[in-house]
Amino acid sequence: MSSYEHEPLSPVFRIDVTAESDTEPRKSKDQVVVDLLRHLVAGQQQQNQLLERLIQQNNAMNEQRASELQQWKEANPRLARSCRAAAETLSRVQTQFLDNLTEEICDSEEGLEESEFILNEFVDRFGPRLAHLNGVLQVLAQLGNGEPAQVS
């Protein structure tokens, strides 16, 4: 062994003898940026196409639902009118309920802010009723939508 084997060699004297070699010339930084931007644009175009298909599919499903709902209304005109009238009545009930709820909030403002127990009691008292009332009202309104309010 010679004394030079342990000393680092200057990069000028290093030769890469691996089997892989770069056959393509190195790209400039500008060319790399351009290539990356092209890939980004291609990806965005693909996303746009997928979004367009998704929108078309959602529109088709909405049209199907609307068609089925209209068929139901035509098959049940009296019930559709009753749903409309019930939705209007329930809407007035909901308004009164919300008025009571907001009054309760104003009256209990300090307790609601300071006590977890009072807040939980309030939510337990009003939450389920409000959620169910909203659900029923939504169904009735949808079934009675577009029908006159007269009940025969």
C-alpha positions in Angstrom: 0.0 0.0 0.0 1.2 3.4 -0.8 0.8 6.3 1.4 -1.5 8.1 -1.1 -4.4 5.6 -0.7 -5.7 7.2 2.5 -5.5 10.7 1.2 -8.7 12.1 -0.5 -8.3 12.6 -4.2 -9.2 15.8 -5.9 -12.5 15.6 -7.9 -10.5 16.4 -11.0 -8.9 13.0 -10.8 -12.1 11.0 -10.2 -13.6 9.0 -13.0 -17.1 7.5 -12.8 -16.9 4.0 -14.3 -20.5 2.8 -13.5 -22.6 1.2 -16.2 -25.1 4.0 -16.2 -24.4 7.0 -18.2 -26.3 10.2 -18.9 -27.2 10.0 -22.6 -29.4 13.0 -22.4 -27.8 16.4 -22.1 -28.5 18.2 -18.9 -31.4 20.6 -19.1 -31.1 24.2 -18.2 -33.0 25.5 -15.1 -35.4 27.4 -17.4 -36.2 24.2 -19.3 -36.8 22.3 -16.1 -39.2 25.0 -14.9 -41.0 24.9 -18.3 -41.3 21.1 -18.1 -42.7 21.3 -14.6 -45.2 23.9 -15.6 -46.3 21.7 -18.5 -46.8 18.8 -16.1 -48.8 21.1 -13.8 -51.0 22.3 -16.7 -51.6 18.7 -17.9 -52.6 17.7 -14.3 -55.0 20.6 -14.0 -56.5 19.7 -17.4 -57.1 16.2 -16.1 -58.6 17.5 -12.9 -60.9 19.8 -14.9 -62.1 16.8 -17.0 -62.8 14.8 -14.0 -64.7 17.6 -12.3 -66.7 18.1 -15.5 -67.7 14.4 -15.4 -68.5 14.6 -11.8 -70.8 17.7 -12.4 -72.5 15.9 -15.3 -73.1 12.8 -13.1 -74.5 15.0 -10.2 -76.7 16.8 -12.7 -78.0 13.5 -14.0 -78.8 12.3 -10.5 -80.5 15.6 -9.6 -82.6 15.4 -12.8 -83.5 11.8 -11.9 -84.6 12.8 -8.4 -86.6 15.8 -9.7 -88.3 13.6 -12.3 -89.2 10.9 -9.7 -90.5 13.6 -7.3 -92.6 15.1 -10.0 -94.0 11.7 -10.9 -94.9 11.2 -7.2 -96.6 14.6 -7.0 -98.6 13.8 -10.2 -99.6 10.4 -8.8 -100.5 12.0 -5.4 -101.8 15.5 -6.0 -104.0 15.7 -2.9 -101.2 14.5 -0.7 -98.7 16.9 -2.3 -101.1 19.8 -1.5 -101.5 18.5 2.0 -97.8 18.4 2.4 -97.5 22.0 1.2 -100.2 23.2 3.7 -98.5 21.2 6.5 -95.1 22.6 5.7 -96.5 26.2 5.8 -98.1 25.5 9.2 -95.0 23.8 10.5 -92.9 26.7 9.3 -95.0 29.0 11.5 -94.5 26.6 14.4 -90.8 26.5 13.7 -90.6 30.3 13.8 -92.3 30.4 17.2 -90.0 27.7 18.4 -87.0 29.6 17.3 -88.3 32.7 19.0 -88.6 30.8 22.2 -85.2 29.3 21.8 -83.5 32.7 21.2 -85.4 34.2 24.2 -84.1 31.3 26.3 -80.6 32.0 25.1 -80.8 35.7 25.9 -82.2 35.0 29.4 -79.5 32.4 30.1 -76.5 34.1 28.5 -74.2 34.1 31.6 -75.1 30.6 32.6 -74.5 29.2 29.1 -71.1 30.9 28.8 -69.9 29.9 32.3 -71.4 26.5 32.9 -70.9 23.4 30.9 -73.8 21.7 32.7 -76.2 24.5 31.8 -75.0 24.5 28.2 -75.5 20.7 28.0 -79.0 21.0 29.5 -79.9 23.6 26.9 -78.6 21.6 24.0 -80.4 18.4 25.3 -83.6 20.4 25.7 -83.7 22.2 22.4 -81.3 20.3 20.1 -83.2 17.1 19.3 -86.5 18.9 18.9 -84.9 21.5 16.5 -83.2 18.8 14.5 -86.3 16.7 14.1 -88.5 19.7 13.4 -86.1 20.8 10.6 -86.0 17.3 9.1 -89.8 17.0 9.0 -90.2 20.5 7.7 -87.7 19.8 4.9 -89.4 16.6 3.8 -92.9 18.2 3.8 -91.6 21.3 1.9 -89.9 19.2 -0.7 -93.0 17.0 -1.2 -95.3 20.0 -1.4 -93.0 22.2 -3.4 -94.7 23.8 -6.4 -98.2 22.8 -5.3 -100.8 25.3 -4.4 -101.6 25.6 -0.7 -105.3 24.7 -1.1 -106.3 21.4 0.6 -109.3 19.6 -0.9 
